[in-house]
């Protein structure tokens, strides 16, 4: 008599291969949650997409397309920067933002 649990397990592994190679470590899970929390806001997603589409963008050029004040833009860029998604370079009065080079693939996936 066949063991239905074993048969079921074999069928599942055959038809539905695992998506991940291994479960996340606690540290990796916390880091990923922090990243997802940073992009869980529609304004930050739009902001990130504007920066990604431009390559580099001045904070001064984000107020109009987002219809937000400069302090609000600064708040959202700070959250994205703390999550490691964007990097800012101060030039005079303004900060110019770009997608962090080590995050380009992740940002591309998030915005796809």
N, C-alpha and C positions, 0 to 999 in steps of 0.2 A: 504494500500500500504506500503510495507516494506521500511524502510530507508536504502538505500544502503551503506551509510557511516558507519552506526552502524553495519550492517551485515559484511562489509569488515573488520571493526575493530575487531569484534568477531572472524572472520576467521583467521586473522593474529595472534591474541593472542593465539588462539588454536593451530595453526600449527607452530608458530614460537615464542617460549617463549623468554623473554628477556635474554640476556647473563649476564648483570650486574644487581645487586640489586638496584643500584642507580647511578645517574651520579656522576662523580668525582668532588670533591671540587676544587677550584682554586689552593690551596696549593698542593693537591694530584696530580693534573694535572701537575704542575710545577715540582714536585719531579719525577714523572714518566717520563716526557720529558727529564729531566736531566739524568736519568738512561739510557733511550733509546739512547740519544745522545752519551753517553759514550761507548755503544756497537755498534754504527753505523759505526764503522771502522773495516775492516777485520783483521787488525793486532791486535786490542784490543780483538776482538772475539776469535781469535786463542790463544792469550795470556791468556785470561780468561779460555778457554777450557784446556790449558796445566796445569794451576794452579788447576782447578777443578779436572782434571784426576789424578793429583799427590797428592792431599791433601795439600801439602806444597811444594813450589819450590823457590829456590834461584834465585835472579836476574841474577846471573852469569850463570845459566843454561838455560836462555831464549834467549840468543843472537844467538846461533847456530840454534835451530829449527825455529826461526823466521827470520833468516838471516838479523838481524838488529843490529846496533851498540848499545853499552851500554847506551849512552845518549838518543837514541830513545826509548829503552826499559824503561828507567826511566821516560820519558815523558808519555808513554802510561800507565804505572803502576800508575803514579800520577793521571791521569784522572780517571782510574777505582777506585782508592782509594777515590778520592774526591766524586765520585758518591756513595760511601758506599758499593761497590761490593766486594772489597778485603781489607784485613788488612795486614800490613807489620810489621815485627819484625826485628829490626836491630841487627845483630850479627857480631861484628867486623866490617869489611869493607862492608859486604853485607847485603842486606835486603831479608828476607824470606817472601814469600807471601802465603796467604791462602784465600779462599773464606770466606767472613764475615759470621759468624754463622747465623745471622738473615736473610741472603740473599740466603741461600743454595737452598731453594725451587724455588725462582725466577731465580737463575742462572741455575738450572736444566731445567726449562722451556725454558729459552732463548737458551740453547744449545741443546735441544731435537730435 
